[in-house]
Amino acid sequence: MTPGPISPGNAPLDELLAGLRAAAEPSRLRLLAVCSHGEWTVSELVQVMAQSQPRISRHLKLLAEAGLLERFREGSWVFYRRAQSGAPARLARSLCRLLPEDDPLLQLDRGRLAAIRASRRRQAERFFDARAAFWDSEGDVAIEAGAVEQELIGIFAAERADSLLDIGTGTGRILQVLAGQIGSGLGVDLSHDMLRVARANLDRREARNCQVRYGDMYQLPLVDGSVAAVTLHQVLHFADDPLAALAEASRVLRPGGRLVVVDLARHALEWLRADKGHRRLGFAESELADWFAELGLEPAPAVRLAGDGADVCIWLARKPVAEALHDDTTDDQPAAERAA
């Protein structure tokens, strides 16, 4: 029997073919691999790829139009990252899994990417070290710090945590505030000067159930499922890969544990980049909800506190007690891959 004509408008197949065509070029495959490791500006991608900005921009446009990359603007910056959801995102993850780890160009890209990360983190350490002595006096940029702290006290008073990890603890302020509501607390930070101030503050507060140590939010010094609660207070907007930071926080949470993220809602205060070292201009509520869903966390209603120029949000999520087994042959977990 002669096959009948193929009906037009086969959207899933068209989408797949468009994605394959967009990725079928060495530079675009490299860009896809790089963008699986965080959120990057065009100028940063130019540094990694060692190609001209017009050429990189053209490749990024094709990848974004095919749905393999996500493009979003914040103020004067434009970020690119690997697509997070949908059929193009699954194709992007599959293509990244197929890339040879020992390819010389991909190894060179990873080396340049590591150098950019290291340079950025050294700049961040210097920024925080220079401000450690008076950091708390700055308070929240958008709202009275005491209002946020009272909300956090209420959250932990309603459900006491026997162990708390405060990521990017800074001067240890959150540990001081919550010391009476938790069994024990650990704060981690990359700034040695911040940690010295935090230790002094905890001593003055006589918070003997709390301690701090040097640690990277992308490689936390804790085993899987070891803490009952994790806080990230005004930290995520400094992260070059917020999803990877959240994935690492989720990793150390025990089943039933809570994640509490305090940060600015999406805003347009561009001066925060230059004056305060912010990388992201806050976050949309839907953005955090999508990340929680990708990590398998169960969200609770967010708390939003109105501020002058920018609002502060407290996003809450819980790690499920019984997590379903995941079949790597049908999908994968990009955040877990990046955090590994």
N, C-alpha and C positions, 0 to 999 in steps of 0.2 A: 504494500500500500504506500502510495506517495504521501509523505508528511504534508499536513496542511500548512498554510502560511502562519508565520509567527505573528501573534498580535502585537501591535505597537504599544508603547507606553509601559513596558515592563520596568517599573520604577526601581525595585530592588536590584535587578541585574544592571540597569543603567548606572545606578549609584556605585555598585561594585566596580564596574568598568571605568567609571570616571575616577575613582580613587586609585585604581591600578595605573591608569594613564598618568595621573598626577605624580605618583611616586616613582615611576619608571625612569629615573634619571639620577645619576650618582650624587649630585649635590643635594637634591631634594630628599633622597634617602638619608643622607647624613644629617640634614636639618631635622628630619623626623626623629632620628635617634637622639639628637641633642635636646629637642623639645620634649622628649619623654623624661628628662631629668630636671624639670622645673619650668619656671616662667621667665622668658628672656626678652629683652628689648632688641630691636634691630641692630643697634650699635654693638651690643654684646655678641650677637650672632655673627656679625661681621668680623669681630675679633677671633671668634672660634674658627670660623671657616676660612679666614684669610682671603676673602673675596670682596669685590666692590659692593657698596651699599645698593646701587641700582640692581645688580644681579641678584643679591640676596633678597631684596624686596620683591622682585619678580617671582622668584621661587616660592617665597612665603605666600604670595597672592594666589598662586596656583594650588598650593597645598590647602590653604584656607577655603578656597572656593570649592574644593573637593570634599571638604568636611574633615580632613585628616588633622588639621590644626585649628585651634580656636584663637581668634584675635580679639583683644579687648583694649579699649583706650581708657586711661585714667589721667586726667589733666593733660599735660604735654607729653606723656609717655604712652607708648603702645607696646603691649606685651603679646607674646605668642607662647602657646603651650600645646601639647598633644591633646587632641579631642578627648573629652571625658565620658561621653555617653553616645548611644546610638550605633547604627551599623558602621558608619565611617570610623568611629572610635575603635570598634572591635577589629576592623581591618588594620587600623594604624598599629594597634597593639600586636596583632599577628605578624605584621611586617617587621616590627622591631624585634620580635622573638626570633625571626628567621635570619637576622643580620649576623654575620660571622664575628665573634668576639675578637678574633685575632687579626682582623683586617687592619693593615697599617694606617689607612686614613681614619678609620673609626677610632683607633687607639690614639692617634694624634689629636683628634677632636676631643676625646675624653681628657687627654692631658691638658689641652688648652682650657677646657671647661673647668678642670680642677684648679688651674692657676687663677682663673677669674674668680672662682669661689673663694680661694685662699686670700687673694688680694682684697676682695670685698669684706671678708670677715676680719682681716687685720684692720681695715679702716673702721669697721664697726667697733672692734675692741678699743681702738684709740679714742673713738667718739665717746664710748661709755666710760672708759677710764678717766677721761678729762672731766666728766660730769658726775662722777660717782658721789663726791662729797655733798652736792646740792641737788641730786636727782629728785628726791622726794618733794623738795620745795617747789618743783615745777608743777606737780600734781597732774591730773588729767587735763589735756588741752581743751576739752570741751565742756567739762562738768566738774563740780566739786567732788574731789576724791572721796570724801566721807560718804556721799550718797551711794557710790558704787560699793564701798566697803560694807555699808550696812546691808545692802542687798546680799552680798556674799556671806556675811554672818548669818543672815536669815536662811540662806540655802543650806549651809552646813549645820546650823542649829536644828533644822527640820530633819536632817538625816546625818548623823555623826559619821565621819569617816575615820577608821582606825589608822589609816596611813594616807598621806597626801604628798604628791610630787608637784612642786611649783616650778615650771619650766621657764627659764629666763627670769630668774628670781630677782635680779638687780640688787637692790639694797635690802632684800628680804622683807619688804613691807607686807606682802600678802601672808607670809608665814607669821609675822607679828600679829596681824589682824585675826588670823584664824587659829592661833596656837591653842586657845581655850576651847575650840570646837572640834579638835582632831586628836587622835591618839598620838601620832608622830608625824613630823613633816620633814621633807627634804627639798631643798632648793638647789637648782643647778644653773650655772651661768658660765659664759666664756670670758667674762671680764674679771681679772684678778683683783682690780681695785674695787669693783662692785662687791665682790665676795668679802673683801676685808671690811668694807662698810657694813655689809649684811651681818657678819659675825659680831661686830661691835654692837649693832642694833639689837640682835637677838640676846646678847649678854645683858644689855641694859633692860630689856623687856623681861629678862629671866625666863625666856622661852626655852627651857631645858629639853623639851620634847622635839625641838627643831634643830636642824643642822643644814649646812650648805657645803657644796663641793663644786669643783670645776667640772663642767660637762657640756656637751654639744647637743642641741635639741634634735639633731638628725641622727645622733648615735648615743642615746641615753645610756648611762652606766648602770642599767637595771635589767634584770631578766624578764622574760615574758610574764604577763599576768601577775605582777608583784605588788601593785598598789591599788587602793580602793578608790582613789580620786586623783585627778590631774587638773591643774589650773594653768592657763596661759593668759596672764594679765597684761594687756597692752604689749604683746610680744609678736603676734602674727603679722602685723604690718611691717615688721623688719625682715621677715623671712623671704628668701628668694624662691623658696618652694613651699608655700603654706600647706599644700596637701600632704607632702612628705613629712612635714613637722607634725601634722595631725595624725598621720599613719603611725609615726613612732610613738606618739602619746597613746594611741589606741593599743599599740603592741604591749605596753607595760601595764595597761589596765587589766584588772582581773574581771572575769565575767560578773556582770551586775554592777561594775564600777562606773563612776560618773566622770565625764569630761566637762569642764567649765571653761569657756573661752570668753574673755572680756576684751572687746576691741571697739574701734570706731566703726560706725555705720558708714556706708559709702558717702564721700563728701568731695568737695572741690578745693580744699585748702592746700594749694600747691606749695606754699611756703614751708609746710611740714617736711617736705623732702630736703630742702636746703638747710633749714634751721634745726630740724629734729632727727634727720637721718631716716625718715620713713621711706620705705620702698613702695608700699601700696597705700593708696588713699582710701583706706577703710574697705569694708566688705558689704555686699548686698546680703540680705537675709537669705535669699534663695541660693546664693553661692555656698554659704555654710551648710544649708540644708542638703544641697547636692553632694558636698564632700562627706557629710555624715552618712548619707545613703550609700555612697560608694565604699565607705569603710565598714558598712554593716552596723552602724551605730543607730540607736533609736533616739530621735530628737524629742525634746520637750519644748513647750512654748518659750520663745525668747523673751527676755526682759529688755525693754528699750527705754533709756533715760534721755530726755531731751536736753540738749546742750546749746551753747552759743556758737553757731557755725557748724557744728557736727554733733550728732548724737552718739551715745555709747550704748552698745548692745551687750547683753550677757546671753550667750548661746549655751544651751545645756543639751547633753546627750548621754545616753547610757549604753554600755556594752551589753549585748544580750547574754543572758545566763546560758542558754543553749544555742550555740552557733552551728548552723547547718554546714555539713561538709561541702567543700567547693570542688567542682569538677573542672580541672585545668584544661580539659579538652574542649569545653564549650565556651569558656571565657577566661579571663584572668583578672588579676587585681593589680593595676598599674601602680597604685600608691604603695602597696606592699613591695612591689618590685623595686621602686625607687628608694624605699627606706631600707631595703635589705643591704 
